[in-house]
Amino acid sequence: MRRTKLAELIVWKNAISRKPLIIKGARQVGKTWLMKEFGNTQYSQTVYLNLEKNRRLRTLFEDDFNIKRVIVALQAESGLTIRADNTLLIFDEIQAVPEAITALKYFREDAPEYHVIAAGSLLGVALHANISFPVGKVEFMDLYPLTFLEFLDAIGESALVAILGSADWKLITAYKTKYIEFLRHYYFVGGMPEAVLKFAENNSFTEVRDIQKQILLAYEQDFSKHAPIEIVPRIRMVWNSIPSQLAKENRKFVYGLIKQGSRAKDYELAISWLIDCGQVHKVYRITKSGLPLKAYEDRSAFKLFLVDIGLLTAMGDIDAKTLLDGNLIFSEFKGALTEQYVLQQLNSINSYVINYWSADRSTAEVDFVIQYKDLVIPIEVKAEENLQAKSLKVFHEKFSPKRSIRLSMADYRAQDWLTNLPLYALSELNAFIDEIK
C-alpha cells in the first residue's frame, strides 16, 4: 500500500524550519501505518510509543518538560540509543496524555533537532478540552481514507494511475470502461485501509462489508467510551440519520429528520463531537461567490458527509450487486454516494475551502463551490452521463467565475465556460485549476 502523504512527510523531514508534526484523522484511516512506514523507509530507527496503551509513559510528562530527561526515559523504554540525526520519535494516541501534547512545544524550543511525529484518533476532541496547546510550535497534517488513485494502486492497477496522470484524454477515454468499473468497486469498498487491503487480497465484497461493519461498531463504541455521557444518545441519532439526510434531493441537513420537532441547539454539541473525531465533514452553504468564501457562509444551512464512502454504503446496507449493476430504485441514493465520493476526494487532493451554493428564491443549487488560491470554482456533480448543467449555468450567469466544472461519467470535454471532467479523473482537478488564468 502506498500513500501520497509519504511524499509530504519527506518534505517535512528535510525542512530547515521543521516543527513537531501532528497527524489528524479519524480512527482506522491509517495514521499508525503511515508513521511507521515513514520511519521504516526514511530513518535508521524508529521509536514508536502508544501513550494510550503504555501506562508507564503517562507519568513521563507530569513533573516537568525537560527534554533531556524525556529522551533518557524513551531510551530506557525502547532499548535504543536515540540520536537526533537518525531516529524518528512517534507518539501515537497522544490525546491520552494531554501533557505530552504540551511537551511538543519544548521539543520545538529546546530540542528542535529531533524528528517528532504525533497522532491521535480523538485528537480533535482533546484539542477542545482546555489543554495547554503549543500554538505555533507544531505543524499539522490531515489524513483521510485512501483516494480513488490510492485504491487503484493498492489493487494492482498502477498502470491506470499512470495513464490518468498523463492528462492524455484520448488515451484516458480509451480505458473509461475499466475506470468506471473500478470506481464502482471503490464506491462499495471505500478507502479505509483494512477494507482496501482485504479487497486487494481476495476481491471479496462480503469480507469487505464485514470489516466495514466492524469499523462502524468501533465508532459506535467510541461514542459511549469517550463522549460526554449526556450527549451520547444525540451523537447516535445524528450519526444514524446521515444516510437519510443525504438521500434527500438537496442533501441539506434537516434537524427534523433526526426527531420531529428537533432544533439546532439540541444537536450542536453532538455534531461538533463527530466533526472533531473526523467521522463527519460539514459543508456550509454560501449565499454568493466571493473571496474569501467563508465571508459568505450561511452557518444555518449545511450538509454532513461521512469520513468514507464505503462506510456510507455499509450504513445503508447497499449490496454489491445493486451498486455494481445499477438499479432503478437505487438511482436517487446514487447521487448521494457520488457527492460523498467527490467531497472525499476534494478533502484529500488539496487544502480547498469547500462549500455549496443554493439560490434564495429558486431551486438552483451547485453541489460544491471551492476556493483555491485566488479562484472560486463551482462544481456540479452528476452520477451518470447527464450533461445538463442548469444550476451551474445560473451560477455562471450570476457570478461569472473564470471556469465552471461538471463532474460526471461522460468523457472529458472543454466548452467556452464549462469543462466536463470524468468522475474517475477527479484527481486531475489540481492540474486543471493550475492552468486557469
C-alpha positions in Angstrom: 0.0 0.0 0.0 1.3 3.4 -1.0 0.0 6.7 0.4 0.7 10.0 -1.3 1.2 11.6 2.2 4.5 9.9 2.4 5.9 12.4 -0.1 4.7 15.3 2.2 6.4 13.6 5.2 9.7 13.5 3.3 9.4 17.3 2.6 8.7 17.8 6.3 11.7 15.7 7.3 14.0 17.8 5.1 12.6 21.2 6.0 15.1 23.6 7.7 12.4 25.0 10.0 10.9 21.6 10.8 8.5 21.6 13.8 6.9 18.6 15.6 4.2 17.2 13.3 0.7 16.2 14.4 -1.3 13.9 12.1 -5.1 14.3 12.5 -7.6 11.8 11.2 -10.5 9.5 12.1 -9.9 6.2 13.7 -8.6 3.5 11.3 -7.7 5.7 8.4 -4.1 4.5 8.6 -2.3 7.0 10.7 -0.2 4.4 12.6 0.7 2.6 9.5 1.8 5.8 7.7 4.0 6.9 10.6 5.7 3.5 10.9 6.1 3.2 7.2 7.7 6.6 7.1 10.1 5.7 9.9 11.0 2.3 8.4 11.8 3.8 4.9 13.4 7.2 5.9 15.2 6.6 9.2 17.8 4.2 10.6 15.5 3.5 13.6 12.0 4.4 14.9 10.9 4.7 18.5 7.1 4.1 18.5 5.2 4.8 21.6 1.5 4.3 22.1 0.5 6.6 25.0 -2.9 5.1 25.4 -1.6 1.6 26.0 1.7 2.3 27.8 0.8 3.3 31.4 4.5 4.0 32.4 4.7 6.7 29.8 1.7 8.5 31.2 3.8 9.8 34.1 6.7 10.8 32.0 5.5 14.4 31.3 3.8 15.1 34.6 6.7 16.5 36.6 8.4 18.8 34.0 9.2 19.2 30.3 12.9 18.6 30.5 13.5 17.0 27.0 16.9 15.5 28.0 15.1 13.6 30.8 12.4 12.6 28.4 14.9 11.2 25.9 16.7 9.2 28.6 13.4 7.7 29.6 12.4 6.9 26.0 15.8 5.2 25.5 15.1 3.0 28.5 11.6 2.2 27.3 12.7 1.3 23.7 16.1 -0.1 24.3 17.5 2.1 21.6 20.1 4.9 21.6 18.2 7.9 20.3 20.2 10.1 18.0 18.6 13.2 16.5 20.0 12.6 13.1 18.8 9.1 12.5 15.8 8.4 14.8 12.1 9.1 14.3 10.1 9.6 17.5 6.4 8.6 17.2 3.8 9.4 19.9 0.6 7.6 19.0 -2.8 8.3 20.6 -1.2 11.4 22.2 -4.5 12.7 23.3 -4.4 10.1 26.1 -1.7 12.2 27.8 -2.5 15.9 27.4 0.8 16.9 28.9 2.6 15.1 26.0 0.8 17.5 23.6 2.1 20.4 25.7 5.6 18.8 25.6 5.8 19.2 21.8 6.4 22.9 22.5 9.6 22.1 24.3 10.8 19.7 21.6 10.5 22.7 19.3 12.1 25.2 21.6 14.7 23.2 23.4 15.5 20.3 21.1 14.4 21.2 17.5 17.0 18.7 16.1 14.7 15.8 17.0 12.2 14.4 14.5 8.9 14.1 16.3 5.5 13.0 14.9 2.3 12.6 16.9 -1.2 11.3 16.1 -4.4 10.5 17.8 -7.8 9.3 16.6 -9.6 11.5 19.1 -7.1 14.4 18.9 -9.7 16.8 17.7 -11.7 16.2 20.8 -8.6 16.7 23.0 -7.8 20.0 21.4 -11.1 21.4 22.7 -10.6 20.1 26.2 -8.8 23.2 27.7 -5.4 21.6 27.5 -2.3 23.8 27.1 -1.7 23.6 23.4 1.6 24.6 21.8 0.2 27.2 19.4 2.7 28.0 16.6 5.1 25.3 17.8 3.7 22.4 15.8 2.6 21.6 12.2 -0.5 19.7 11.2 -1.3 17.1 8.6 -4.7 15.7 7.8 -5.0 12.1 6.8 -8.1 10.7 5.1 -9.1 7.3 3.8 -7.4 6.2 0.6 -8.3 8.2 -2.5 -9.5 6.5 -5.7 -6.0 6.7 -7.1 -4.5 5.1 -4.0 -7.2 2.5 -4.2 -6.3 1.7 -7.8 -2.6 1.4 -6.8 -3.4 -0.9 -3.9 -5.4 -3.3 -6.1 -2.6 -3.6 -8.6 -3.8 -1.1 -11.2 -0.9 1.3 -11.1 -0.8 1.4 -14.9 -4.3 3.1 -14.9 -2.9 5.6 -12.3 -0.1 6.5 -14.6 -2.5 6.9 -17.6 -4.6 9.4 -15.5 -1.5 11.3 -14.6 -0.6 11.7 -18.3 -3.5 14.0 -19.0 -3.8 12.3 -22.4 -7.6 12.5 -22.6 -7.8 10.3 -25.7 -5.9 7.6 -24.0 -7.8 8.0 -20.7 -11.1 7.8 -22.6 -10.0 4.5 -24.2 -9.9 3.0 -20.8 -13.1 4.6 -19.5 -14.9 1.2 -19.1 -12.2 0.0 -16.7 -12.1 3.3 -14.8 -15.9 3.2 -14.3 -15.8 -0.4 -13.2 -13.2 0.2 -10.6 -14.8 3.4 -9.5 -18.0 1.4 -8.7 -15.8 -1.0 -6.7 -14.4 2.0 -4.8 -18.0 3.2 -4.1 -18.5 -0.1 -2.3 -15.1 -0.8 -0.7 -14.3 2.8 0.1 -10.8 3.9 1.3 -10.5 2.5 4.8 -7.1 0.7 4.6 -8.2 -2.6 6.2 -11.1 -2.9 3.8 -9.0 -2.0 0.8 -6.2 -4.5 1.7 -8.8 -7.2 2.1 -10.3 -6.5 -1.3 -6.9 -6.4 -2.9 -6.2 -9.8 -1.4 -9.3 -11.7 -2.5 -11.8 -9.4 -4.2 -14.4 -10.5 -1.6 -17.2 -7.9 -1.2 -18.6 -10.0 1.7 -15.4 -9.8 3.7 -15.1 -6.1 2.9 -18.6 -5.5 4.3 -17.7 -7.4 7.5 -14.7 -5.2 8.0 -16.8 -2.0 7.4 -19.4 -3.2 9.9 -16.7 -3.8 12.5 -15.3 -0.3 11.9 -18.8 1.2 12.3 -19.3 -0.8 15.5 -15.9 0.6 16.8 -17.1 4.1 16.1 -20.3 3.5 18.0 -18.3 2.2 20.9 -16.2 5.3 20.8 -19.3 7.3 21.4 -20.0 5.6 24.7 -16.4 5.4 25.8 -15.1 8.9 25.0 -18.0 11.4 24.5 -19.7 13.2 27.4 -22.4 10.8 28.6 -25.2 13.5 28.3 -24.7 13.8 24.5 -24.1 10.2 23.6 -27.8 9.5 22.6 -27.8 12.6 20.4 -24.5 11.6 18.8 -26.0 8.3 17.8 -29.1 9.9 16.5 -27.1 12.4 14.3 -24.8 9.6 13.1 -27.6 7.2 12.2 -29.6 10.0 10.3 -26.8 10.8 7.9 -27.8 8.3 5.2 -31.4 9.6 5.2 -30.1 13.2 5.2 -28.0 12.5 2.1 -30.8 10.6 0.4 -32.8 13.8 0.1 -32.7 15.6 -3.2 -30.9 18.7 -1.9 -28.8 16.9 0.8 -29.2 19.8 3.2 -29.1 18.7 6.9 -32.6 18.9 8.4 -32.9 18.5 12.2 -36.4 17.3 11.9 -35.2 14.2 10.2 -33.4 13.2 13.4 -36.5 13.6 15.5 -39.7 15.5 14.9 -39.5 19.0 16.5 -35.7 18.9 16.9 -33.9 22.2 16.9 -30.3 23.1 16.1 -29.3 23.9 19.7 -30.3 20.3 20.7 -27.7 18.7 18.5 -24.9 21.3 18.0 -22.6 19.6 20.6 -23.2 16.2 19.1 -22.4 17.3 15.6 -19.2 19.1 16.8 -18.1 16.0 18.6 -18.4 13.9 15.4 -16.6 16.6 13.4 -13.7 16.8 16.0 -13.3 13.0 15.7 -13.1 13.3 11.9 -16.0 11.0 11.4 -18.2 13.6 9.6 -17.4 16.6 7.5 -19.6 19.7 7.4 -20.0 21.7 4.2 -21.7 25.1 4.6 -23.9 26.9 2.1 -22.7 30.2 0.7 -25.0 33.0 -0.3 -22.8 34.4 -3.0 -19.5 33.8 -4.8 -16.7 36.0 -3.5 -13.3 35.9 -1.8 -13.0 34.6 0.8 -15.9 32.1 0.6 -16.1 32.0 4.4 -17.3 35.6 4.4 -20.4 34.5 2.7 -21.2 31.3 4.6 -24.8 30.7 5.9 -24.0 28.9 9.1 -27.6 27.7 9.5 -27.5 25.7 6.3 -25.1 22.8 5.8 -24.6 19.2 4.6 -23.0 16.4 6.6 -20.9 13.8 4.9 -19.2 10.7 6.4 -15.5 10.1 6.5 -15.7 7.4 3.9 -17.9 6.3 1.1 -17.5 2.6 1.9 -18.9 3.2 5.4 -21.8 5.1 3.9 -22.7 2.1 1.6 -22.4 -0.1 4.7 -24.6 2.1 6.8 -27.2 2.0 4.0 -26.8 -1.8 3.7 -26.3 -1.4 -0.1 -25.3 -4.7 -1.5 -22.6 -5.1 -4.2 -25.0 -6.2 -6.9 -27.2 -3.2 -6.6 -24.2 -0.8 -6.7 -22.2 -2.5 -9.4 -25.1 -3.5 -11.8 -27.3 -0.5 -11.3 -30.9 -0.5 -10.2 -33.7 2.0 -10.9 -34.9 2.2 -7.3 -31.3 2.9 -6.3 -30.9 5.9 -8.6 -31.7 8.6 -6.1 -29.2 7.4 -3.5 -26.6 7.0 -6.2 -26.5 10.8 -6.3 -25.7 10.9 -2.6 -22.9 8.4 -3.0 -21.4 10.4 -5.8 -21.4 13.6 -3.8 -19.8 11.7 -0.9 -17.1 10.4 -3.3 -16.4 13.9 -4.6 -16.2 15.5 -1.2 -13.9 12.7 0.0 -11.5 13.3 -3.0 -11.6 17.1 -2.6 -10.6 16.8 1.0 -7.7 14.6 0.1 -6.4 16.3 -3.1 -5.7 19.7 -1.7 -6.4 22.2 1.0 -9.5 23.6 -0.7 -12.1 25.7 1.1 -15.3 23.7 0.3 -18.8 25.0 0.3 -22.0 24.6 -1.7 -24.4 27.2 -3.1 -28.1 27.5 -3.5 -30.2 30.4 -4.7 -32.5 32.1 -2.3 -35.6 32.1 -4.4 -35.2 29.2 -6.8 -34.3 25.5 -6.9 -30.8 26.2 -8.4 -28.1 24.6 -6.4 -24.4 23.9 -7.1 -23.2 20.9 -5.2 -19.7 22.3 -4.4 -18.0 25.6 -4.6 -14.3 25.6 -3.9 -11.8 28.3 -3.2 -8.2 27.6 -4.3 -5.7 30.5 -4.1 -7.5 33.4 -5.7 -10.0 31.3 -7.6 -13.6 30.4 -6.9 -14.7 27.4 -8.9 -18.3 25.9 -8.9 -18.6 22.2 -9.3 -21.8 20.4 -10.3 -21.9 16.6 -9.7 -23.8 14.1 -11.9 -24.0 10.4 -11.0 -24.1 9.2 -14.6 -23.6 10.8 -18.1 -26.2 13.5 -17.5 -24.8 16.6 -19.3 -27.4 19.1 -18.1 -26.0 21.9 -16.0 -28.9 24.2 -15.4 -27.9 25.2 -11.8 -24.3 25.7 -12.9 -25.4 28.0 -15.7 -27.4 30.0 -13.2 -24.3 30.4 -11.0 -22.2 31.2 -14.0 -24.5 33.9 -15.2 -24.9 35.4 -11.7 -21.3 35.4 -10.6 -19.1 34.9 -13.8 -16.5 32.5 -12.4 -13.4 32.0 -14.6 -14.3 28.4 -15.1 -17.1 26.0 -14.1 -16.8 22.3 -13.7 -19.2 19.5 -14.2 -18.3 16.0 -12.9 -20.0 13.1 -14.5 -19.4 9.7 -16.1 -19.2 11.4 -19.5 -15.9 12.0 -21.3 -13.7 15.0 -20.9 -14.8 18.0 -22.9 -14.0 21.7 -22.6 -16.6 24.2 -23.7 -16.3 28.0 -23.6 -17.3 28.4 -20.0 -17.7 24.8 -18.8 -15.4 21.8 -18.5 -16.8 18.2 -18.1 -14.3 16.2 -16.0 -15.0 12.5 -15.6 -15.6 11.5 -12.1 -12.9 8.9 -12.2 -10.4 11.6 -13.2 -11.1 13.9 -10.3 -7.5 13.5 -9.2 -6.6 15.8 -12.2 -8.5 18.7 -10.8 -5.4 20.4 -9.4 -3.6 20.3 -12.7 -6.7 21.7 -14.4 -7.1 24.5 -12.0 -3.5 25.5 -12.2 -4.0 26.1 -15.9 -6.8 28.6 -15.3 -5.5 32.2 -15.8 
